[in-house]
Each structure stands twice: as C-alpha cells, then as structure tokens.
Amino acid sequence: MLMKRLFTIGILLILTGCWSSKELVEYGFIMGVSFDENENEEIEFYAQIYSPAETIGGTSGSETPFYTNINLEGKSVFETARDIPLHLGRKAQWSHMRVLLIGEDFAKAHNIGDVLEFFYRDHETRLMSYVIITNGKASDYWEMKPFIERTISQELRTILDNSTNFTGKSTKSKLLNVAINLSSKSKTTLIPYIKKATNDSLTPVATGAAVLQEGKMVNYVDPADLETLIMLNDEYKGGIINFPCMNNEIEHLKEALEVYSLETKLSPQLNQESLFINITTKINGSLGELQCSSVTTADELKNLEKHIAESIQADMNNVIRYLQENELDVLGIADKLYQQKPQLWKKHQADWGMLLAGSEVNLEVEVKVDSTGMAGGEKVVEE
C-alpha cells in the first residue's frame, strides 16, 4: 500500500498541469502589430487579434473573419499596448504574435530599437516574431484579406518563410536577430521589405529588404541585389540564379541554374591602415533552363560553369561596390575583425566607414553543375 502511495505521489510531481493555460475566451491573442506616426507625431498602433469563429462539423458556421483589428494612439508603445483592454475587453496575450509591421517613413524617422524595447522586456513576447518594413503606411496592410491562412499576419509570415527558402530573393528577420545586429559592432541589419503588388492592390508581395543602420532605415536593396547579398552573407537556402547567354549572343534571353548548395567564406584582414577582405563562394546546382547554350560535351559544360561563375562574380562585385560607396557593413565585417583583433578594431572604430569604403576585396566564385538534365533517360553530357 505504501509503495502505491509513493508511486502516485511521484506521478503527480512529474505530470504537467493546467495552471499556466490561456483560454481563448479570457485573452485577446495578438497575431500582429504595426507602427506608424500620426499627424500629432504620436505612435499610431494597430493590433490584429485572433477571433475564433464558432464551428459546426469542423467548418466555420459563418463567414465571420478569424480576426479583428483595433487602432490605438499614444506617446509610447507601452502606453498603447496597455490600453488594448479598453477597446477589446480582454487582456492582450503576446505569446502568439507572428509579425511586427513598421511603416517606411516611421523607420526612417525613429530608432526602431527604442520602439521594440517593449517587446524585448515583455515576458510573454516570443523573440521569434518577424519584423517587416512596409512600403507606405503599415496599417494599410491590415485591410488585406489572406488567400490561404486565417489571418494576414500568418500569411505574411509564410510568405517570408517560403520566399526565403525557395527563391533566395527575400529574407526574414526575427526580433532576436534585430536586437543582436543593432547591438553589434557594425550596428547594421537587413529587414524584409513588403509592398502592395500594384498601387491599388490588396495583395502583399515580398520585394527586397530595408537596410537599417543604428536603428534607422538608411537604404533599400532590390530583390536581385538582395539575392546576391544573401549569397555573400552565406545565408542562401535555395533558389534559381539567372545568367546571360554566353558571349551575350541574345541579350534578352536568360538561362537558369537551380542551386542545391551554396557556401561563402569571408575573411577580413587589417594590416596597418589597409583593410583586405577575402571572399570565396562555392555553388552546386543543376541546369534548370537552357535557351541559348549547347551542353553536349564535358568541355562545353566546363565552359558553361566558368561563364556562370563569372556572371555571379560580376553581380557580387557590383553589390560590394555599392556597399562600399554607402559605407554599409551589412556583411558583418566589423564583428569578424573584432573577434580576431579587438584592440585593432577599437583603434579604427571611429573611421570604420571610410576604412570599409577603401577596402580591397579579393573575390572568387566556383560553380559546379551536378546535373544537366535528362533526355530519353540518358545523360545530356557525354563523358
């Protein structure tokens, strides 16, 4: 009998309970928030709250949306966030927040690190929420209807997830990443940028990234350059790289390489007053589309690999030159140098932008085509 009691007590100690559960009928679960500035220079704060509809037989009993949007204004994020119960009638629960939208004008005028301070301090907020810069007012995007997901907050998150993983033309930046990057030696970060598909469209599209330096938006990178920048940062997950015809025979045609793997290594060296940066990129992939090239022999394949590498290297050099001209350390070179030689970094910290602009970059790109396709069940390239 004693053993049974001890066993029961032991089971009770290790079993989880419901003491920390959050009921849908008691809380307002925040799915997304946005920040703009109103005419009075106050924070215009929108929150999208999950609103579960009653279901019958597993389907919604009405066409009522699964969310509601509320608008608040105030001098600080903390003030507006705490006022949510005045409008909603429920306490806000932040643990399920998917995205934070920040209007472009707001991001240019304010240090977003200060604005996001509330979420870093709040114990409910998960630092995995995505931060997004919007073209135009961020609040306009709450008017959009999701195509597949139940809320536009979740749809924006899946757009960034899949465009990053499968196209390489977008990126994703979590609350945690923003905090780390803005407190790094370079104080620079990339944040995904979205806009409406057309001027009067209610459809969002991920298109490039905003460059933030010391908390404020200072530049914009278009999707093509962002793809190259992601390669240089060794964060390329996969996608299609377009390259021109060999010898530019047909200017308007492009061929395509599907990337299986991409690895970039960056090594800075500071000697006296000169900065040298060595970058090597290795790419493996298969030919996805050929419109103007013939690949029937091993020599032709070798020449094509060289051509693709030269095309990618030219794009990388253009992006590096752009970063140097604008003194933008998006590649985290300052942090790498600080890890190697902290005292030397501190010596050049004040004039880091000028040092970066005058740096000498040695770039090498190697492309290996693992597959050229199949024709009639046989290899296209002759061994």
Protein Blocks (a to p, Z undefined) as FASTA:
>chain_A
ZZmmmmmmmmmmmpccfklgccfklpccdfbdcddddfkopacdddddddddddeehiaf
bfcdfbdcdddddfbfklmmmmmmmmnopacdfklcfbdcddfklmmmpcfklmmmmmmm
pmkbcckbccdddehjfklmmmpccfklmbfklmmmmmmmmmmmmnopaccddfklmmmm
mmmmnopacddddddfblkbcbdcdehjaddeehiafbdcdfklmmmmmmmnopafbdcd
ddddehhlalmbccddddfbdcdddddddehjaccdddddddddddfbdfkbccfbfklm
mmmmmmmmmmmmmmmmmmmmmmmmnopafkommmmmmmmmmmlmmmmmmmmmmmmmmpcc
ddddddddfbgbjeehiafbdZZ
